[in-house]
Amino acid sequence: MSRTCRRRGQRHDHDWVLRDSRWVNSVLIPFWIDPRSKEGRRAIARFHSDACWTLKSTAPRSYRRIFDHRLRTLNTRELRRWLDDPDHDPVFEARHRPNANWAWW
């Protein structure tokens, strides 16, 4: 699915994207970046690219791959155990899409 379809109809609040802070004389001073400046446009472009993560983002692909592999291994192990011993009652873990994402956060 393209980035355009995922974000269709969303309203973006750029406040947190345009907020920055710097250390001045051992004090952290917050300040706002002008959205029309070069740095502000760069921050907004990074936010809208896939390089920036938000709370609605999914877990990284490497983490999801490991998570799915563990689930498949667990289910395969249960199946093989049942094939070896028909009296064993297998309990398979159902795969739900947001599992890795919930575990990540």
N, C-alpha and C positions, 0 to 999 in steps of 0.2 A: 504494500500500500504506500502510496506516495506521501510525502510530507504535507502536500497541499490537502489531501483528503483527511488526514489525521487532524489537521488544525483548522478545518473549515468552520467558520462561524465563531471562532474563539476571540474573545477580547483580551488583549494583553495589557498587563499592568507593568510598565517599564520602570516603576519607582525603584525596585530593588536592583535592577540592572544598572541604573544610572547613579547609584549610591556608591561612593568610594571613601576611603579614609587613608590618611597619611600620618606618619609619626613626625611631630614637630616638637623639639625640646622635650623629649620623653613623654609626650602627651599625644594620644591618638585623636586626631581631629577629623570628624566626618565632613564630607562635602558632596555636593551634587555635580554631576557632569552635565553639561549642556547637551541636549539631544541633537542639536544641529551642528555641534562641533565634530571634528574628525574623530576624536576619541569616543564621543557619544554615539556617533553612527557606527563605529567599529563595535562598541559594546552591544548595541541593539542587533547588529548583523550577526554577531556571535550567538546571541540569545536565540535568534530565529534559525540558526543553522543547527545541524545535528551534533555539533561539537559541544554544545552547552546542555547541561542536564537540569531538569526541574523536578518538582515533586511528582509530576505526572509522568515522568520518564520511566522507562522500564529498566530493569537491571542490565548490566553489561552482558553481551553475548557470551563471553567466556564463562561468566558465573552461571548463566542459564544453561549452558551446555553441560557443565559439571553437575548442576542440580538435576537436570533431566537424566543424565547418565546414572546417577545414584538411584533414581526412581526406577529406571529400566532394570538395573542390576538387581534391585530388591525384588521386583516382580518376577524376573527370570529365575532367581534363586527359589522363590516360593513355588513356581511352576515345576522346576526340576525336583524339588523336594517332594511335591505331590506325585510326580511321575515315578520316583523311586519308592515311595510309600503311599499307596492309594488310600490308606486310612488317615493320612495327614489331611487336615482341613485347611486349604490354602486361603490366605487373606491377602488379597491384592490391594495395592495402594492405587486409588483412582487418580488419574492425572487431571489436574485442573490447571487451566492456563495461568492464573495469577500466582501460583505457588512460589515460583522463584522470585517474583517481584515482591511478594509479601515477606519472604525470608530476607531479601536484600535490605529492606528498610527496617 
